[in-house]
Amino acid sequence: MAFVAVNAEQAEDWNGASGREFIEQRERHERMLGRLRARLLAAARIQDGETILDVGCGCGDTTIPAARATRGGHALGADFSRIQVAEARRLAACAGVTNARFEVADAQVHPFQAGAFDVVLSSLGVMFFDDPAAAFANLRKALRRGGRLAFLCWRAREENPAFIIGFAEAAVVFGLREPPGPSAAFSLADTGRTGALLSGAGFGGIEFGKADEPMLIGRDVDDVLEYERTSPTATEILAGLSPAQAAELTGQVRDRLVAYASPDGVTIPGAAWLVTAHAV
């Protein structure tokens, strides 16, 4: 079946710079998000023999434990990043997990078999749909009646300092960049809007639980500064600056990171919604 992605901009990004960064930094991101993902898997209440769909699976860091949890069932990870799906397949094989498979797919439009899944879950992967109403309707169709939906999405930007201490925000402060427009990462932060989307798609019993967990970004300030500096966004910003401007901007980001540093590493609070619902 030919792969179709309606969100061409996101597909290009996750098959390019962002996707490569997520593969390179996978272990770091797993440390950062491990506590949140554990809460997601607990909320999904996966039972032996169930069939799971993991939306926006990335490198399979949620799909693989979901497959282990379902034991006699199986888990399908779907993502429109070919390069991350390839990495997920490699990691599952290395882990000896044989009941997980991965597919390059845009979950908004992919023709999943109707009623094929007991659980649809997603770890921070459902905020990027081009048409969220259509996407959630497609996911509802893929679930059996009574099947469960569980996903994580970020709460507001101002509740998540990890998104506002980096080079992009510092560049705005220095007048080197325009303030960012609305970010897709926070597109589901408004519970009223998200609840209406889910209800309209055929979900009931919709609940929003606050998931607040510390995120260990790195071992020390220098480690995190290098991580931030080599991100696709920071690389683009720094390329357009003079050496003096780049040094000043880097110093500003370092100062911000120091506030979150301790002997245990650089830990920044993370604030997400843990959303659960069922197919009606």
C-alpha positions as CSV (number, residue, x, y, z in Angstrom):
1,M,0.0,0.0,0.0
2,A,1.4,3.4,-0.9
3,F,2.1,5.7,2.0
4,V,-0.1,8.8,2.1
5,A,0.5,11.8,4.4
6,V,-1.9,14.7,4.3
7,N,0.3,16.8,6.6
8,A,3.2,17.2,4.2
9,E,5.1,19.8,6.3
10,Q,5.2,17.6,9.4
11,A,6.0,14.5,7.3
12,E,9.0,16.3,5.7
13,D,10.2,17.5,9.1
14,W,10.0,14.1,10.9
15,N,11.7,12.4,7.9
16,G,14.4,15.0,8.0
17,A,16.1,17.0,10.7
18,S,13.7,16.5,13.5
19,G,13.4,12.7,12.9
20,R,17.2,12.4,12.8
21,E,17.6,14.3,16.0
22,F,15.0,12.1,17.7
23,I,17.0,9.0,16.7
24,E,20.3,10.4,17.8
25,Q,18.9,11.6,21.1
26,R,16.5,8.7,21.7
27,E,18.1,7.5,25.0
28,R,18.1,11.1,26.3
29,H,14.5,11.5,25.4
30,E,13.6,8.2,27.0
31,R,15.2,9.4,30.3
32,M,13.3,12.7,29.9
33,L,9.9,11.2,29.2
34,G,10.2,7.8,31.0
35,R,8.0,8.9,34.0
36,L,5.3,10.3,31.8
37,R,5.2,7.2,29.5
38,A,5.0,4.9,32.5
39,R,1.9,6.8,33.6
40,L,0.4,6.5,30.1
41,L,0.9,2.8,30.0
42,A,-0.6,2.4,33.5
43,A,-3.7,4.4,32.4
44,A,-4.1,2.3,29.2
45,R,-4.7,-0.8,31.5
46,I,-3.4,-3.2,28.8
47,Q,-4.6,-6.8,29.3
48,D,-3.1,-10.0,28.0
49,G,-4.2,-10.7,24.5
50,E,-5.3,-7.2,23.6
51,T,-4.5,-5.5,20.3
52,I,-2.8,-2.1,20.6
53,L,-2.3,0.9,18.2
54,D,0.4,3.4,19.2
55,V,0.0,6.6,17.2
56,G,3.1,8.7,16.5
57,C,5.2,5.8,17.7
58,G,8.6,7.3,16.8
59,C,11.3,4.9,17.7
60,G,8.9,2.5,19.5
61,D,9.6,3.6,23.0
62,T,5.9,3.1,24.0
63,T,5.0,0.4,21.4
64,I,7.6,-2.1,22.7
65,P,6.5,-2.0,26.4
66,A,2.9,-2.1,25.2
67,A,3.7,-5.2,23.2
68,R,5.3,-6.8,26.3
69,A,2.2,-5.8,28.4
70,T,-0.2,-7.5,26.0
71,R,1.9,-10.7,25.9
72,G,-0.5,-12.9,23.8
73,G,-1.8,-9.9,21.8
74,H,0.2,-7.6,19.5
75,A,1.0,-3.9,19.2
76,L,1.2,-1.8,16.0
77,G,3.2,1.4,16.0
78,A,2.3,3.9,13.3
79,D,4.3,7.0,12.4
80,F,4.9,9.0,9.2
81,S,8.7,9.2,9.9
82,R,10.2,6.4,7.8
83,I,13.5,6.8,9.5
84,Q,12.1,6.5,13.0
85,V,10.0,3.5,12.0
86,A,13.1,1.8,10.7
87,E,14.8,2.4,14.0
88,A,11.8,1.1,15.9
89,R,11.9,-2.1,13.9
90,R,15.6,-2.5,14.7
91,L,15.1,-1.8,18.4
92,A,12.2,-4.3,18.7
93,A,14.3,-7.0,17.0
94,C,17.2,-6.3,19.3
95,A,14.9,-6.5,22.3
96,G,13.5,-9.8,21.1
97,V,10.0,-8.4,21.0
98,T,8.2,-10.3,18.3
99,N,4.6,-9.2,18.8
100,A,5.3,-5.5,17.9
101,R,5.2,-4.3,14.3
102,F,5.6,-0.9,12.8
103,E,4.1,0.8,9.8
104,V,4.8,4.1,8.0
105,A,1.4,5.7,8.2
106,D,-0.4,9.0,8.7
107,A,-2.9,8.0,11.3
108,Q,-5.3,10.7,10.2
109,V,-6.1,9.0,7.0
110,H,-4.6,5.5,7.2
111,P,-7.3,2.8,6.5
112,F,-6.9,0.8,9.7
113,Q,-9.3,-2.1,9.9
114,A,-12.5,-1.0,11.5
115,G,-12.8,-2.2,15.1
116,A,-9.5,-3.9,15.0
117,F,-8.0,-2.5,18.2
118,D,-8.8,-2.8,21.9
119,V,-6.6,0.2,22.8
120,V,-5.3,3.3,21.0
121,L,-2.5,5.1,22.8
122,S,-0.1,7.9,22.0
123,S,2.8,9.4,23.9
124,L,2.9,13.0,22.7
125,G,2.0,12.1,19.1
126,V,-1.5,13.3,18.5
127,M,-0.9,17.1,18.6
128,F,0.4,17.3,15.1
129,F,-2.6,16.3,13.0
130,D,-3.5,18.5,10.0
131,D,-7.2,17.9,10.8
132,P,-7.6,16.6,14.4
133,A,-11.4,16.1,14.0
134,A,-10.8,13.8,11.1
135,A,-7.9,12.1,12.8
136,F,-9.7,11.3,16.0
137,A,-12.7,10.1,14.0
138,N,-10.4,7.7,12.1
139,L,-8.9,6.4,15.4
140,R,-12.4,5.9,16.8
141,K,-13.3,3.8,13.7
142,A,-10.2,1.7,14.3
143,L,-11.3,1.0,17.9
144,R,-13.9,-1.7,18.8
145,R,-16.9,-0.4,20.7
146,G,-15.9,0.0,24.3
147,G,-12.2,0.1,23.3
148,R,-9.9,2.5,25.2
149,L,-8.1,5.7,24.2
150,A,-5.2,7.0,26.3
151,F,-2.8,9.7,25.3
152,L,-0.4,12.3,26.6
153,C,-0.3,15.9,25.2
154,W,1.5,18.9,26.5
155,R,-0.3,21.5,28.6
156,A,0.3,25.2,27.9
157,R,3.7,26.4,26.9
158,E,4.1,28.6,30.0
159,E,3.7,25.4,32.1
160,N,6.6,23.7,30.3
161,P,9.9,25.6,30.9
162,A,11.7,23.1,28.7
163,F,10.1,24.8,25.7
164,I,11.0,28.4,26.7
165,I,14.6,28.2,27.9
166,G,16.3,27.3,24.7
167,F,17.9,29.3,21.8
168,A,14.6,30.1,20.0
169,E,13.1,31.9,23.0
170,A,16.4,33.6,23.9
171,A,16.7,34.9,20.3
172,V,13.3,36.5,20.7
173,V,14.4,38.3,23.9
174,F,17.4,39.6,22.0
175,G,15.3,40.8,19.1
176,L,17.1,38.4,16.8
177,R,13.9,36.5,15.9
178,E,10.2,37.1,15.7
179,P,8.1,35.6,18.5
180,P,6.9,32.1,17.5
181,G,3.4,31.6,16.3
182,P,1.1,28.9,17.7
183,S,3.0,25.7,18.1
184,A,1.5,22.3,17.1
185,A,3.0,20.8,20.3
186,F,0.4,22.7,22.3
187,S,-2.6,22.3,20.0
188,L,-4.5,20.1,22.5
189,A,-3.6,22.0,25.7
190,D,-7.2,23.5,25.8
191,T,-9.3,20.8,27.5
192,G,-12.5,22.4,26.2
193,R,-11.4,22.2,22.6
194,T,-9.9,18.8,23.0
195,G,-12.9,17.4,24.8
196,A,-15.2,18.6,22.1
197,L,-13.0,17.0,19.4
198,L,-13.1,13.7,21.2
199,S,-16.8,13.8,21.9
200,G,-17.5,14.8,18.2
201,A,-15.4,11.8,17.1
202,G,-17.4,9.3,19.1
203,F,-15.6,9.0,22.4
204,G,-17.2,9.1,25.8
205,G,-16.0,9.0,29.4
206,I,-13.4,11.7,28.6
207,E,-11.1,12.5,31.4
208,F,-8.2,14.9,31.7
209,G,-5.6,14.1,34.4
210,K,-2.7,16.4,35.2
211,A,0.6,14.5,34.6
212,D,3.4,16.5,36.2
213,E,6.8,14.8,36.2
214,P,10.4,16.0,36.4
215,M,12.3,15.6,33.1
216,L,16.0,14.8,33.4
217,I,17.4,16.6,30.4
218,G,21.1,15.9,30.9
219,R,23.9,15.2,33.3
220,D,25.1,18.8,33.7
221,V,24.7,22.3,32.2
222,D,27.4,21.7,29.5
223,D,25.7,18.5,28.4
224,V,22.3,20.1,28.0
225,L,23.7,23.2,26.4
226,E,25.3,21.1,23.7
227,Y,22.1,19.2,23.2
228,E,20.2,22.5,22.8
229,R,22.8,24.1,20.6
230,T,22.8,21.2,18.1
231,S,19.0,21.1,17.7
232,P,17.7,21.9,14.2
233,T,16.1,25.1,15.4
234,A,19.2,26.4,17.3
235,T,21.5,25.4,14.4
236,E,19.4,27.5,12.0
237,I,19.4,30.5,14.4
238,L,23.1,30.4,15.2
239,A,24.1,30.1,11.5
240,G,22.7,33.6,10.9
241,L,24.5,35.3,13.8
242,S,27.9,36.9,14.2
243,P,30.3,35.1,16.6
244,A,29.6,37.8,19.2
245,Q,25.9,37.4,18.9
246,A,26.2,33.6,19.1
247,A,28.3,33.8,22.2
248,E,25.9,36.2,23.9
249,L,22.9,34.0,23.0
250,T,24.7,30.9,24.2
251,G,25.5,32.6,27.5
252,Q,21.8,33.5,28.0
253,V,20.7,29.9,27.5
254,R,23.4,28.7,29.8
255,D,22.2,31.1,32.5
256,R,18.7,29.8,32.2
257,L,19.8,26.2,32.5
258,V,21.8,26.8,35.6
259,A,18.6,27.5,37.5
260,Y,17.6,23.8,36.9
261,A,20.9,22.2,37.6
262,S,21.8,20.1,40.7
263,P,24.4,17.4,41.5
264,D,21.9,14.9,40.0
265,G,21.7,16.7,36.6
266,V,19.6,19.3,34.9
267,T,15.9,18.5,35.7
268,I,13.1,20.6,34.3
269,P,9.4,20.2,35.2
270,G,7.1,18.7,32.6
271,A,3.4,19.3,32.5
272,A,1.1,17.2,30.3
273,W,-2.5,16.1,30.1
274,L,-3.1,12.4,30.5
275,V,-6.3,12.0,28.5
276,T,-8.4,8.8,28.7
277,A,-11.7,8.0,27.0
278,H,-13.6,5.0,25.5
279,A,-15.3,4.4,22.1
280,V,-19.1,4.7,22.3
